Amino acid sequence: MNGYVYGTIIVSGIVTWLLRVVPFGIVKNVKISKGVMSFLSFVPVAILSAIFMESLLVYHQGGWPGVNVENLIASVPTIISGVISKSLMVVVIVGVISMACVRLLM
């Protein structure tokens, strides 16, 4: 690899780091209203819901999306464990084990 590739990697890393760190520095010194904070509290839920639905649907060009059956089956015990335990660690462990079992059996 030449210097151009290394430079591109370094600049990309710096830009990514700045985009993740600078907003925290700005928000830390600014007082945010309760309405904005209330709205922002839903952002992680919305993002996780979008990622979850994207993993369940399979794109078919020119047609309706289909359902990824493996992910759907693995998500059932994962969601149940999340509702019961309310622990992210339990959800991750059950999700990984569920997906492993589904892939083993299918």
N, CA, C and O atoms as a DFTB+ gen file, in Angstrom:
424 C
 N C O
     1  1       0.854      -1.180       0.000
     2  2       0.000       0.000       0.000
     3  2       0.894       1.236       0.000
     4  3       2.016       1.233       0.507
     5  1       0.354       2.266      -0.580
     6  2       1.134       3.495      -0.640
     7  2       0.653       4.497       0.407
     8  3      -0.279       4.231       1.166
     9  1       1.300       5.631       0.426
    10  2       0.979       6.659       1.417
    11  2      -0.430       7.201       1.282
    12  3      -1.021       7.630       2.273
    13  1      -0.980       7.189       0.080
    14  2      -2.346       7.693      -0.136
    15  2      -3.366       6.846       0.632
    16  3      -4.286       7.382       1.250
    17  1      -3.200       5.541       0.589
    18  2      -4.126       4.642       1.278
    19  2      -4.015       4.834       2.788
    20  3      -5.028       4.919       3.481
    21  1      -2.785       4.902       3.297
    22  2      -2.604       5.122       4.737
    23  2      -3.188       6.465       5.167
    24  3      -3.828       6.562       6.215
    25  1      -2.969       7.486       4.365
    26  2      -3.521       8.807       4.672
    27  2      -5.034       8.800       4.689
    28  3      -5.655       9.421       5.551
    29  1      -5.628       8.098       3.737
    30  2      -7.084       7.991       3.685
    31  2      -7.624       7.282       4.920
    32  3      -8.628       7.709       5.490
    33  1      -6.974       6.215       5.334
    34  2      -7.400       5.482       6.530
    35  2      -7.289       6.362       7.766
    36  3      -8.201       6.382       8.591
    37  1      -6.193       7.084       7.904
    38  2      -5.996       7.948       9.074
    39  2      -7.012       9.085       9.096
    40  3      -7.607       9.364      10.137
    41  1      -7.215       9.743       7.956
    42  2      -8.188      10.844       7.901
    43  2      -9.592      10.332       8.170
    44  3     -10.361      10.996       8.865
    45  1      -9.945       9.169       7.640
    46  2     -11.269       8.590       7.895
    47  2     -11.457       8.290       9.383
    48  3     -12.528       8.523       9.943
    49  1     -10.410       7.774      10.008
    50  2     -10.483       7.504      11.440
    51  2     -10.663       8.769      12.256
    52  3     -11.448       8.789      13.204
    53  1      -9.951       9.817      11.903
    54  2     -10.072      11.093      12.619
    55  2     -11.463      11.677      12.449
    56  3     -12.069      12.136      13.417
    57  1     -11.976      11.661      11.217
    58  2     -13.322      12.196      10.963
    59  2     -14.361      11.403      11.741
    60  3     -15.257      11.989      12.349
    61  1     -14.255      10.080      11.730
    62  2     -15.200       9.244      12.478
    63  2     -15.127       9.548      13.966
    64  3     -16.159       9.663      14.627
    65  1     -13.932       9.677      14.490
    66  2     -13.756       9.966      15.910
    67  2     -14.364      11.332      16.251
    68  3     -15.071      11.467      17.250
    69  1     -14.089      12.337      15.422
    70  2     -14.636      13.677      15.673
    71  2     -16.158      13.682      15.644
    72  3     -16.790      14.337      16.473
    73  1     -16.750      12.959      14.699
    74  2     -18.209      12.919      14.610
    75  2     -18.838      12.238      15.812
    76  3     -19.998      12.497      16.131
    77  1     -18.102      11.385      16.471
    78  2     -18.646      10.702      17.653
    79  2     -18.346      11.433      18.954
    80  3     -19.099      11.288      19.917
    81  1     -17.280      12.207      19.014
    82  2     -16.867      12.845      20.258
    83  2     -17.353      14.291      20.362
    84  3     -17.796      14.710      21.431
    85  1     -17.281      15.050      19.289
    86  2     -17.624      16.474      19.325
    87  2     -19.053      16.730      19.801
    88  3     -19.258      17.640      20.605
    89  1     -20.063      15.960      19.336
    90  2     -21.422      16.234      19.843
    91  2     -21.532      16.139      21.362
    92  3     -22.284      16.904      21.967
    93  1     -20.801      15.220      21.993
    94  2     -20.848      15.123      23.444
    95  2     -20.272      16.381      24.095
    96  3     -20.801      16.857      25.100
    97  1     -19.208      16.912      23.537
    98  2     -18.612      18.142      24.061
    99  2     -19.537      19.336      23.906
   100  3     -19.592      20.196      24.784
   101  1     -20.261      19.397      22.805
   102  2     -21.187      20.510      22.573
   103  2     -22.386      20.407      23.508
   104  3     -22.776      21.394      24.133
   105  1     -22.971      19.212      23.604
   106  2     -24.168      19.023      24.432
   107  2     -23.850      19.187      25.911
   108  3     -24.707      19.616      26.684
   109  1     -22.634      18.853      26.311
   110  2     -22.236      18.953      27.718
   111  2     -22.336      20.395      28.228
   112  3     -22.684      20.618      29.387
   113  1     -22.036      21.363      27.378
   114  2     -22.025      22.762      27.790
   115  2     -23.314      23.507      27.468
   116  3     -23.423      24.696      27.767
   117  1     -24.281      22.844      26.871
   118  2     -25.533      23.489      26.477
   119  2     -26.666      22.914      27.311
   120  3     -26.739      21.704      27.527
   121  1     -27.561      23.803      27.784
   122  2     -28.726      23.336      28.526
   123  2     -29.814      22.956      27.530
   124  3     -30.214      23.764      26.692
   125  1     -30.286      21.721      27.631
   126  2     -31.290      21.203      26.710
   127  2     -32.635      21.170      27.424
   128  3     -32.726      20.759      28.581
   129  1     -33.675      21.607      26.723
   130  2     -35.006      21.655      27.328
   131  2     -35.539      20.244      27.580
   132  3     -35.065      19.269      26.997
   133  1     -36.531      20.161      28.459
   134  2     -37.114      18.864      28.788
   135  2     -37.817      18.253      27.580
   136  3     -37.825      17.032      27.423
   137  1     -38.406      19.088      26.727
   138  2     -39.066      18.578      25.534
   139  2     -38.102      17.896      24.584
   140  3     -38.396      16.831      24.042
   141  1     -36.935      18.523      24.383
   142  2     -35.917      17.927      23.512
   143  2     -35.376      16.646      24.146
   144  3     -35.179      15.650      23.450
   145  1     -35.138      16.660      25.435
   146  2     -34.652      15.459      26.114
   147  2     -35.673      14.329      26.038
   148  3     -35.308      13.167      25.863
   149  1     -36.946      14.673      26.169
   150  2     -38.005      13.674      26.052
   151  2     -38.009      13.071      24.654
   152  3     -38.146      11.857      24.502
   153  1     -37.860      13.913      23.630
   154  2     -37.806      13.424      22.255
   155  2     -36.585      12.545      22.039
   156  3     -36.691      11.482      21.428
   157  1     -35.438      12.969      22.527
   158  2     -34.200      12.222      22.331
   159  2     -34.204      10.879      23.062
   160  3     -33.463       9.970      22.688
   161  1     -35.030      10.747      24.098
   162  2     -35.089       9.475      24.811
   163  2     -35.671       8.368      23.941
   164  3     -35.448       7.189      24.216
   165  1     -36.419       8.729      22.889
   166  2     -36.997       7.732      21.995
   167  2     -36.063       7.353      20.853
   168  3     -36.330       6.377      20.152
   169  1     -34.989       8.085      20.647
   170  2     -34.094       7.831      19.514
   171  2     -33.494       6.425      19.564
   172  3     -33.541       5.734      18.547
   173  1     -32.929       5.958      20.688
   174  2     -32.376       4.602      20.689
   175  2     -33.425       3.537      20.374
   176  3     -33.132       2.565      19.677
   177  1     -34.641       3.714      20.882
   178  2     -35.704       2.751      20.610
   179  2     -36.038       2.745      19.126
   180  3     -36.235       1.681      18.539
   181  1     -36.104       3.918      18.519
   182  2     -36.423       4.008      17.097
   183  2     -35.326       3.378      16.250
   184  3     -35.613       2.672      15.283
   185  1     -34.082       3.628      16.606
   186  2     -32.969       3.068      15.840
   187  2     -32.937       1.554      15.977
   188  3     -32.777       0.846      14.983
   189  1     -33.088       1.052      17.193
   190  2     -33.085      -0.399      17.391
   191  2     -34.260      -1.061      16.687
   192  3     -34.115      -2.156      16.145
   193  1     -35.423      -0.415      16.688
   194  2     -36.587      -0.963      15.986
   195  2     -36.331      -1.034      14.489
   196  3     -36.683      -2.020      13.841
   197  1     -35.725      -0.001      13.942
   198  2     -35.424       0.001      12.509
   199  2     -34.421      -1.087      12.154
   200  3     -34.581      -1.769      11.141
   201  1     -33.394      -1.256      12.973
   202  2     -32.406      -2.307      12.718
   203  2     -33.046      -3.683      12.839
   204  3     -32.754      -4.578      12.045
   205  1     -33.914      -3.855      13.824
   206  2     -34.594      -5.131      14.040
   207  2     -35.484      -5.479      12.848
   208  3     -35.447      -6.607      12.356
   209  1     -36.280      -4.523      12.384
   210  2     -37.168      -4.780      11.250
   211  2     -36.369      -5.041       9.974
   212  3     -36.765      -5.872       9.156
   213  1     -35.261      -4.347       9.800
   214  2     -34.424      -4.569       8.627
   215  2     -33.869      -5.989       8.609
   216  3     -33.725      -6.584       7.542
   217  1     -33.557      -6.534       9.779
   218  2     -33.016      -7.891       9.819
   219  2     -34.106      -8.937       9.598
   220  3     -33.812     -10.066       9.206
   221  1     -35.358      -8.569       9.846
   222  2     -36.449      -9.522       9.633
   223  2     -36.937      -9.553       8.188
   224  3     -37.494     -10.558       7.746
   225  1     -36.735      -8.475       7.456
   226  2     -37.251      -8.393       6.093
   227  2     -36.154      -8.651       5.067
   228  3     -35.002      -8.259       5.252
   229  1     -36.536      -9.319       3.982
   230  2     -35.615      -9.613       2.887
   231  2     -36.126      -8.873       1.654
   232  3     -37.295      -9.000       1.290
   233  1     -35.256      -8.106       1.019
   234  2     -35.626      -7.309      -0.142
   235  2     -35.715      -8.185      -1.384
   236  3     -34.804      -8.958      -1.678
   237  1     -36.824      -8.056      -2.109
   238  2     -37.001      -8.717      -3.398
   239  2     -37.212      -7.631      -4.436
   240  3     -38.168      -6.861      -4.350
   241  1     -36.334      -7.569      -5.402
   242  2     -36.403      -6.511      -6.406
   243  2     -37.711      -6.627      -7.193
   244  3     -38.031      -7.677      -7.749
   245  1     -38.452      -5.523      -7.223
   246  2     -39.696      -5.471      -7.973
   247  2     -40.871      -6.121      -7.272
   248  3     -41.925      -6.297      -7.883
   249  1     -40.722      -6.479      -6.025
   250  2     -41.821      -7.127      -5.312
   251  2     -41.853      -6.723      -3.855
   252  3     -41.080      -5.880      -3.399
   253  1     -42.764      -7.346      -3.142
   254  2     -42.892      -7.077      -1.711
   255  2     -41.750      -7.745      -0.955
   256  3     -41.245      -8.783      -1.383
   257  1     -41.347      -7.164       0.151
   258  2     -40.293      -7.811       0.936
   259  2     -40.806      -9.105       1.554
   260  3     -41.989      -9.243       1.867
   261  1     -39.894     -10.039       1.721
   262  2     -40.223     -11.297       2.374
   263  2     -39.721     -11.290       3.808
   264  3     -39.115     -10.322       4.269
   265  1     -39.982     -12.377       4.496
   266  2     -39.579     -12.491       5.897
   267  2     -38.395     -13.442       5.993
   268  3     -38.410     -14.520       5.400
   269  1     -37.377     -13.048       6.733
   270  2     -36.239     -13.910       7.018
   271  2     -36.650     -14.821       8.176
   272  3     -36.656     -14.413       9.338
   273  1     -36.994     -16.061       7.831
   274  2     -37.571     -16.986       8.805
   275  2     -36.594     -17.293       9.934
   276  3     -36.999     -17.368      11.094
   277  1     -35.314     -17.473       9.612
   278  2     -34.326     -17.768      10.653
   279  2     -34.284     -16.666      11.704
   280  3     -34.318     -16.948      12.902
   281  1     -34.211     -15.418      11.263
   282  2     -34.161     -14.298      12.206
   283  2     -35.458     -14.165      12.988
   284  3     -35.442     -13.814      14.168
   285  1     -36.577     -14.444      12.336
   286  2     -37.869     -14.364      13.026
   287  2     -37.956     -15.398      14.139
   288  3     -38.386     -15.085      15.250
   289  1     -37.547     -16.636      13.841
   290  2     -37.588     -17.705      14.849
   291  2     -36.637     -17.387      16.006
   292  3     -36.994     -17.573      17.169
   293  1     -35.440     -16.913      15.694
   294  2     -34.465     -16.603      16.743
   295  2     -34.887     -15.394      17.571
   296  3     -34.491     -15.273      18.730
   297  1     -35.678     -14.505      16.997
   298  2     -36.070     -13.306      17.730
   299  2     -37.139     -13.576      18.787
   300  3     -37.257     -12.816      19.749
   301  1     -37.913     -14.636      18.626
   302  2     -38.994     -14.907      19.593
   303  2     -38.447     -15.152      21.001
   304  3     -38.857     -14.448      21.924
   305  1     -37.541     -16.115      21.215
   306  2     -37.024     -16.283      22.586
   307  2     -36.207     -15.081      23.059
   308  3     -36.141     -14.799      24.256
   309  1     -35.595     -14.385      22.123
   310  2     -34.804     -13.212      22.502
   311  2     -35.701     -12.112      23.045
   312  3     -35.386     -11.505      24.069
   313  1     -36.811     -11.849      22.373
   314  2     -37.754     -10.823      22.841
   315  2     -38.359     -11.230      24.177
   316  3     -38.498     -10.405      25.079
   317  1     -38.720     -12.507      24.301
   318  2     -39.302     -12.983      25.566
   319  2     -38.301     -12.817      26.710
   320  3     -38.672     -12.386      27.801
   321  1     -37.039     -13.157      26.465
   322  2     -36.029     -13.004      27.523
   323  2     -35.826     -11.537      27.882
   324  3     -35.563     -11.214      29.040
   325  1     -35.944     -10.657      26.911
   326  2     -35.812      -9.232      27.189
   327  2     -36.960      -8.694      28.020
   328  3     -36.758      -7.885      28.926
   329  1     -38.163      -9.145      27.711
   330  2     -39.334      -8.697      28.471
   331  2     -39.257      -9.211      29.907
   332  3     -39.586      -8.488      30.848
   333  1     -38.827     -10.450      30.071
   334  2     -38.767     -11.031      31.416
   335  2     -37.604     -10.465      32.226
   336  3     -37.795     -10.061      33.373
   337  1     -36.406     -10.429      31.649
   338  2     -35.214     -10.066      32.426
   339  2     -34.911      -8.574      32.449
   340  3     -34.360      -8.067      33.426
   341  1     -35.266      -7.869      31.382
   342  2     -34.936      -6.447      31.226
   343  2     -33.423      -6.207      31.368
   344  3     -32.983      -5.177      31.878
   345  1     -32.654      -7.185      30.902
   346  2     -31.199      -7.104      30.969
   347  2     -30.635      -7.255      29.566
   348  3     -30.917      -8.233      28.874
   349  1     -29.836      -6.276      29.154
   350  2     -29.247      -6.319      27.822
   351  2     -28.310      -7.507      27.672
   352  3     -28.257      -8.110      26.600
   353  1     -27.580      -7.854      28.706
   354  2     -26.659      -8.994      28.637
   355  2     -27.425     -10.292      28.395
   356  3     -27.003     -11.116      27.584
   357  1     -28.534     -10.478      29.085
   358  2     -29.347     -11.684      28.890
   359  2     -29.892     -11.724      27.466
   360  3     -29.897     -12.781      26.834
   361  1     -30.351     -10.586      26.958
   362  2     -30.895     -10.525      25.599
   363  2     -29.826     -10.907      24.577
   364  3     -30.097     -11.674      23.654
   365  1     -28.628     -10.383      24.737
   366  2     -27.551     -10.695      23.788
   367  2     -27.200     -12.177      23.843
   368  3     -27.059     -12.818      22.802
   369  1     -27.060     -12.720      25.036
   370  2     -26.701     -14.135      25.174
   371  2     -27.795     -15.033      24.597
   372  3     -27.495     -15.965      23.850
   373  1     -29.052     -14.766      24.932
   374  2     -30.156     -15.574      24.414
   375  2     -30.257     -15.421      22.898
   376  3     -30.538     -16.393      22.197
   377  1     -30.034     -14.222      22.391
   378  2     -30.079     -14.012      20.947
   379  2     -29.011     -14.794      20.210
   380  3     -29.290     -15.405      19.178
   381  1     -27.795     -14.783      20.724
   382  2     -26.700     -15.527      20.085
   383  2     -26.976     -17.025      20.141
   384  3     -26.793     -17.732      19.150
   385  1     -27.416     -17.506      21.299
   386  2     -27.709     -18.942      21.433
   387  2     -28.887     -19.326      20.536
   388  3     -28.855     -20.375      19.894
   389  1     -29.916     -18.494      20.485
   390  2     -31.077     -18.778      19.638
   391  2     -30.680     -18.853      18.171
   392  3     -31.096     -19.766      17.458
   393  1     -29.881     -17.899      17.721
   394  2     -29.466     -17.895      16.317
   395  2     -28.576     -19.088      16.016
   396  3     -28.671     -19.669      14.935
   397  1     -27.716     -19.465      16.950
   398  2     -26.868     -20.642      16.757
   399  2     -27.717     -21.905      16.635
   400  3     -27.465     -22.747      15.774
   401  1     -28.712     -22.031      17.491
   402  2     -29.592     -23.221      17.450
   403  2     -30.387     -23.250      16.149
   404  3     -30.515     -24.303      15.526
   405  1     -30.918     -22.114      15.738
   406  2     -31.691     -22.062      14.494
   407  2     -30.819     -22.439      13.303
   408  3     -31.253     -23.206      12.444
   409  1     -29.619     -21.923      13.237
   410  2     -28.720     -22.250      12.119
   411  2     -28.283     -23.708      12.168
   412  3     -28.067     -24.328      11.126
   413  1     -28.151     -24.258      13.369
   414  2     -27.777     -25.669      13.500
   415  2     -28.902     -26.565      13.001
   416  3     -28.646     -27.566      12.331
   417  1     -30.135     -26.219      13.318
   418  2     -31.274     -27.052      12.976
   419  2     -31.808     -26.838      11.565
   420  3     -32.481     -27.716      11.024
   421  1     -31.520     -25.692      10.963
   422  2     -32.079     -25.424       9.625
   423  2     -31.080     -25.669       8.541
   424  3     -31.391     -25.490       7.364
